[in-house]
Amino acid sequence: MDPAVLLVLALSCLLLLTFWKQSSGRGKLPPGPTPFPIIGNILQLDVKDVSKSLTNFSKVYGPVYTLYFGMKPTVVLHGYEAVKEALIDLGEEFAGRGSFPMAEKINKGLGIVFSKGKIWKDTRRFSIMTLRNFGMGKRSIEERVQEEACCLVEELKKTNASPCDPTFILGCAPCNVICSIIFHNRFDYKDKEFITLMEKLNDIIRILSSPWLQVCNNFPYLLDYLPGSHNTLVKNLNYTHNFIMKRVKEHQKSLDINNPQDFIDCYLIKMDKDKNNPQSDLSYESLVITVADLFSAGTETTSTTLRYSLLLLLKHPEVTAKVYEEIERVVGRDRSPCMQDRSHMPYTDAVIHEIQRFIDLLPSNLPHSVTCDVKFRDFFIPKGTTIITSLTSVLHDEKEFPNPNVFDPGHFLDESGNFKKSDYFMPFSAGKRICVGEGLARMELFLFLTTILQNFKLKSLVDPEDLDVTAVFNGFVSVPPPYQLCFVPA
């Protein structure tokens, strides 16, 4: 038989097999758009704004539906009720980590963000305990954030009220806070190695949020063969891992088991204690990846939110004026803001919550998976199935937040002007996989922003009406468009 005919027959059989496998499983799973063989529903998604596509599908198929990313089914949960039912009411069953091929390629199932099962539980438990021991949620960490906020102010003064892109400076502050916990030291903002590290971290988030990475994650078998930004991502992550390993080796030389100074010291001590325990998951590789997870998550999410915050404050000068007034009235000029001030500053608190709600930093959350076979509503979801929980659908719910696409601090204020909590406020996710650093991030956002506004007036280079606040990428993370501003001393 002609080789060409054989090839056509083989491809036809493969397509039919793929279509049969996709169709045979759909009777058990929630409904969804019909997938194409091999590529699934990828052509029906806007890879520049996946969240918008998920919302459009929910209008047709309801709050629980199935998409195929390549040949694998993914169940999408849309809306507060479905997300809450999964992540909170059935938290243990939905606590697995879903497929994220780029991360799996680099992290090898280790660390805290992309690990699963026993490794995830043990690493998370150890990390939370150690972070608390070093002040997470306590007065001591607040003092570190306040000190770094003062360093940030001094660095901003050096701009001399000239136009500047705040990306790098706003990244340094939260990065130094997490450095003090992990490495027991902060870096000067002009340190060359620190500058390179910040550039790598910014690039990582940019690439992760690009449309190309959405394609790569759907077709992981392409990763080793095609050129593209995913290769730059791997290089940047390897640089970060090498940076951390260098610090680990330094810690080994200076380690005092009776007086641990930071997270790395505690991990090395625990690893030595458990060296004869066959059940232990501790290793140098796991340490590096865990620190990288804490480092990246503790730096980029907060710095991106800060960057977006200043852009929104420039866009809405009437909001900024009210925040200035509240800071002047409650804090004044003679001392630094502290966390006790927040309860006396309902408008500022509402503004920060509205910023996080409006920017929708992680639109589709990190992928989850079910840890066992689950009957969810009227559907059957097999163990290991990837779950996407649309945080956009919760943070932009029209019933809870009227005009959700409008920036309005009133979403978090009652009729008397008091701060109003909302169960729909889930920028850090919810349930078993909620962000480990939520408390620190919320503290940093309040202290950094109020300290900046206490010391500077923000001046836009263009008319506020002409400022574009639309995310340039809306894939993994919502990245704000580049902009410049002037920090004019108050």
N, C-alpha and C positions, 0 to 999 in steps of 0.2 A: 504494500500500500504506500502511496505517495506520502513522504514525511510531512508535507504541508497539510494533507488531509488528516493525518494522525494528530497534528498539533491543534487543528480546529476542533476535532472530536474531543481531545483532552480538555481544551479550554471550555467547550460547551458543557462537558460533564462536570467540570469544576464549578461553573456558574450555576448549573442546576442543583448541584449538591449544596452550594452556599445558600441558594434561595430556599431549598427544602429545609435546611437547618434553621434559617431565620424564621420561616413560616411555621415550622413544627413547634417552636417554643412560644410563639405569640399567643397561643390559646391559654397558656398559664399566666402570662405576663399581662400588665395593663395594655390597653390599646395604644396605637400611635400611628404616625405616618408610615406608609409602606416603604421599606428600605430597598435600595438598589443592591444587587448582588455585590459582594466583596466590599464596596465602599460605604454601604449603609446609607445613612441620612445626611452625610456630610455636605452634599450639594444643596440640601434644603436649609442649611444653616448659614447665617451671616457670621463668618469667622472673625470679623472686626467687631461684632457686637452680639456675642452668643446669647447674652441675657435677653435681648430683645426678641431673638428667635424663640427662646424658651417660652416667653410670654405669649407670643403669637400662637404657638402650638397648644398652649393651655386653653386658649379660647375655643379651640376645636375639640380637643380630647379631654378636657377637664383638668383637675388639679393633680392627677396621678396618671402618667403616661410613659410609654417606652420609646426610646430612640436607639438607633444602632450607630455606634461610632466604629466604623469598619464592620467587622462581623460580630462584635460583642454587644449584647443588649445592655442598655443603661436605663434605669428607672428614674424619671424626673418627678420631684415633688415641688409643687407650685402653690404658694399661698400659705398664710400663717398656720391654718388648722392642720394641713398635711405635714408641714415642716415640724411643728410642735409635736404632733402625734409620733413622728418618727424619732426625732432627736431627743425629746424629753420623756414622753410617755413610754416609748420603747427604746430608751437610750442604749441599753446593753446590746440589743439585737442589731442596732444600726451604728455600732461603734467601730466597725471595721474601716480600714482605709481603702478607698477605691483605686482603680487603675490610674496611674500617672506615670507612663513609661519613661519620660525624661528623668524623673526623680528616682525611679527604680533602677535605672541604668547607673546612676551616680551613687545613690545612698545604699543600695544593696539590701534594702529592708531594715536598715539600722536607723538610729536616731529617735527623735520624738514625733516628728511631723508625719513622715511617710511610712513608719513601721506599723506592724500589726501584731495581734495576739499577745503572747507572753512578753515578747521584747518590748512592745509598746507600753504595756501596763507597768512593767518593771522600770523602764526608762522614765516614764512620766512620773511615777511615784517617787523615784529617787530625785528627779529634777525639781519637783514641787517642794519636797522636804528640804533640799539643799538651798534652793532660792529663798525659802522662808527663813532658814537659819542665817542667811546673809542679808536679811532685812526686807525682803519682798513683803509689802503691805505694812511695814513698820515705820516708825519715825526715822530710823537710821537711813533708809533708802530715800525718804523724802528729803533729808538733808543733802544727800548726794545729788538729787535732781535739782535742788535749789542752787547748790554750788555750780553745777554745770550750766544752769540758766544764767548765772552771773557771768560765767566764761563766755557764753553765747552772746550776751549783751556787749561785752568788751570787744568781741570779734566783729559784731555788727557796727560798732562805733567806728571801726577802722575803715568802713566803706565811705565815711565822710559824707553821708547823705547822697552819694553818687548812685546812678542806676546800677543795679546788680541782679544777677540770677541767684535766687536764694537756695538753689538745690543743694549745693555742697555744704554750706554752713548749717542748714537745717538738718542735714544728715549726720553731721558730726556730733551734735548734742546728744540725741538718743543713743548713738553708737557708743559714745564715751560712758554713758550710764551703764550699759550692758557690759562694756569692757571692764568697768570697775568691779562688777560682780563676778565675771568669768576669769579675768586676768589679774585683778587686784591693781590695776593702774589705768589711767586715762592717757590719751595721746594729745599732744599739741596739735592745733588745727593746721599747722604748717609742716608737720612731720611728713616726709616724702612717702614713707611706707604707708602711713595712714591715708594720705591722699590717694595713693594707688588703690588701696583696699576699698575706699569709698567709691571710687570710679567703677571698680569691679561690681560692687553691690548694686549700684544704680543700673549698671548695664544688665545685670542678672534679671532685675524686675522688668526692665524694658523688654528684654527678649522673651521672658516668660509670658508677657502679656501680648506679644505680637501674634498676628494671624498665622504666621508660619509655624509657630510652636503648637497652635491648635491642630494644625494638619499633622505635625510630627507625632503628637500624642495619640492621634487617631490611627496612624499607620507606623507603628514603632519599628517595623522591619526595614523602614527606609533610613533609620538613623545612622547606620554604619556605612551607608553607601552614597548618600547625597551630600553635596556641599551646602552650606547655609549657616544661619545664625545659631543653630543648635550646637554646632561645633564650637563657636565662640562661648556659648553658655557653659559647655563642659570645661573649657580652658579656664574660664573665670571661677567656676566652682572648685576646680583643682587648685587654683591659686589660693583661694580662701582656705581650703583644707591644709595646704602647705604652710600658710601663715599661722594657722592654729597649731599644727604639729610642731612648729618651731617653738611656740610658747610652751607646749606640753613638755618638750625636752628640757627647756629652761626650768620648768617647775620640778621636774624629776631631780635636778641637781640641788635645788634649794628647799626641797620638801621637808617640813617638820610635822611629823605625824601627830604631835601633841598640840599643834597650833596651826590648823589649816587656814589659809588666807583667802581662799576663793573657791569657786566651783570646781576648777581643775584639780586643786589640792584634794578636795573631798572625794572626787571620783578616783584619783590615784590611790588614796588610802583605802577606799571601799574595794577597789580592784585587787589590791594586795591581800586584803582580808579574805576575799572570796576566791583566791587563786587555786585552791584545792577543791572548790565546789563545782562539780560537773554541771550543775543546773544554772550556774552564773552566765549571764550574757555579756558581762563587762569585758571590754577589750580596748586597745588603743584606737583601733579603727572606729569602734562604736563611740568612743569619747570624742574623737575629732568630728564625727558627723553630728552627734548630739550638740556639741558646742556650736557647730556651724548652723544648726537649726535655730538654736536660741539666739545666736548672733544675728542671723539674717532676719528672723521674725521680729526680734527686738529692736532692729534698726530701721529696716525699710518700710514696714507698715506705718510706724509712727512718723518717720520723716516725710513719707508721701502724704500722710494726713495733714501734717503741719504745712507742707507746701500748698496743698489744696486749700487749707484754712485761710492762709494769707490772701490767696487769689479771690476767695469768696468774700473776704472782708473788704478787699479793694473794690469788688463788684457792687457791694451793698454798703455804701458809706453811712447810711442812716442806721444800720445795724451796728456798725463799728462805733459810731458816736455814742450809742447807748452803753456799749461795753466799756468805752473810755470813762463814761460818767460813773458807772458802777465801780470800776477799779479805783477811781479817784476818791469816791465816797467811802468805800469799805477798806481799801488797803492804804491809800495815800501814797506819799513819795518817800517816806522815811524808813521803810522796811520792805523786805521781799514778800511776795505773795506766799501763802502757805495753804495746805489742804483744808484747814479749819475755815478759811475764807469762803470756800465753795458753797457752804450751806447758807451764807449770807449774800450770795451773788447768784440769785435764781436766773437772771437774764443771761449772764455769761455762761452758766451751766447749760441753759437751754440752747444757746448758740453753738456750743461745742457738740452737744448731742445732735443738733440739726445738721451740722457740718458732716458728722459721721453718717447720719441717715442719708443725706442728700448725695454725697459722693459715692456711697455704695462701694466701698473699697474692694471687697471680694464678692462680686456679683453672683457667682455660682458656687461660692464656698469652695473648700477643698473637697474632692470626691470622697464620699463614704462608701461603705459596702455592708451588706448584711452578714452577720457572723454565723447565722444558721438559716434554715428554711423558715420563711416568715409569711404568714397570712396577713396581708395589710389591706384593710377594708375588704373588698370582694375579690382581691387578687392574690396570687401566689408568687412570691419572689424567692427564687432558689438561693441557697447559701453562696456567698461570694459575688453576687450581682452588684455591680457598681451603682451607687445612688448619687444623684445630683440634687442638692437642696438649694432652691433659688432664694437667696437672701434678698435679691432685688424685689421679689414678690412680697416679701414681708416688710422691708423697709419702705417700700413705695405703695403700700396698701391704701387704697382710696378711702376705705371706711375708717381706718385709724388716723390717717394723715390726709385731710382734705387738700386737694391740689398737690399731690405728692411730688410733682416735677418742679414745683416752685420752692425756692429757698425761703423758709419761714420759721423763725425760732418759736413762733406761737404754737407750733406743733407740740412743744414741750412745756407750755405754760397754761395754767388754768385761768379762769376769768378774773382772779384776784392778782395775777402776775406771779403766782408761786410756781416753782418748778413742778412739773407733772411727769411722773414715770410712765413708761409704756412697756408692756410685755412684748411688743413688736420690735423693740430696739435690740437687734441681734447682729451688730457689726462684727462681733467676735465669735459668731456662731452660737451654739447652745448645746447642752447635754454633755456627754462623756468626753467629747472631743473639743470642748470650748477652749479658746486660746489660753495657754498657761500664763501668759504675761498680761492678761487683761487688766489687772489691777495696776501694774506698773505703767502700761500704756495710757490709761485714763489719768493717772497722776501726772505723767509727763505732758500730755496734751493741755491740761489745765495750767500747770505751773509754767511751762515754756511759753504758752500763748499769752497768759496774763503778764508775765515778766516782760515779754517783748512789747506789749501794748502799754505797759507802765512806763517804759523808757523811750518809746519811739512813736511818732506819727507815721502811718503808712501812706506813701505818696505814689499814685499810679502814674505811669508815663503817658497813658491815653485816657480818654474819657471813660468812666466806669461803664457806661452803656455799651462801649465798643469792646469791652473785655469778653473774651470767649472762655467760658468755664466748662465746655464740653470735653470729656475725657478723650485723649488722642488714641488710647487703646482701651478696650473694655472686655478683655479676655480673662486672664488670670487675675489681674489687678487693674483697677481703674486708675490710669495714669493721667495727671493733669497736663494741659498743654504748657509748653515753655512760656515764661513771662519774665519781665523785669519790674523792679520797684525800687523806691528810695526809702531808706530807713532814716527819717529825720528826727534827731534827738528832741525829746519832748521838753 
